[in-house]
Amino acid sequence: MRRATPAGRVGDRFASPSAERNKDPISGILKDVLPREGLVLEIGSGTGQHVVHFGRVMPHLTWQPSECDASSLRSIAQWMAEADLQNVRSPLLLDVMEQPWPISSAAAVVSLNMIHIAPWSATEALIRGAQHVLSERGLLFLYGPFRRDGRHTADSNEAFDRSLRLRNPAWGVRDLEEVTRIASAHGFGTPAIHEMPANNLSIVFAKR
């Protein structure tokens, strides 16, 4: 499964302005919901900016970044080399569609801004894979724009959805209720929903 690549780049290191803007609001929620210890697997680490920031502000956790393409893995490695954090593992080549994943267990799985720039089958694979690697009461954390009750939550999200589908008809802003239905079928409870800046949501599923 290939995803869009961020535009900003210095050498092998990609940089996303949106990642810089949202890393603090997201980490604020993560600090409240993640366990006090254990391994956190990030699916689709993108540039590497998020996982480096999370590793810095949550040093009590071990972070495992992952991506499905070589250029993103190089970018993550470059961000990690500059940050020099002992609690962030080397990036892992991981495609959600190829299961079982190359990791045996995790206390939490985090995926940011992935499911709307991938086919719906990737959302299903993400949830199925998380079910297999998470321990009892482990958390699946999703962040991004969602539709609710079949409707967009803002005009800007509707415009974003149209632009995504023009780029790839298989992409698009997902219905939260449909994501919740798939999660429930794979052993997750009712999600906690957190309103975020720029009409995004943080969604926290706990494994039953």
Sequence and secondary structure as in RCSB ss.txt:
>XXXX:A:sequence
MRRATPAGRVGDRFASPSAERNKDPISGILKDVLPREGLVLEIGSGTGQHVVHFGRVMPHLTWQPSECDASSLRS
IAQWMAEADLQNVRSPLLLDVMEQPWPISSAAAVVSLNMIHIAPWSATEALIRGAQHVLSERGLLFLYGPFRRDG
RHTADSNEAFDRSLRLRNPAWGVRDLEEVTRIASAHGFGTPAIHEMPANNLSIVFAKR
>XXXX:A:secstr
      SEEETTEEE HHHHHHHHHHHHHHHHHS SSSEEEEE  TTSHHHHHHHHH TTSEEE EESSHHHHHH
HHHHHHHH  TTB   EE  TTSSS S   EEEEEEES GGGS HHHHHHHHHHHHHHEEEEEEEEEEE EEETT
EESSHHHHHHHHHHHHH TT   EEHHHHHHHHHHTTB   EEEEEGGGEEEEEEEB 
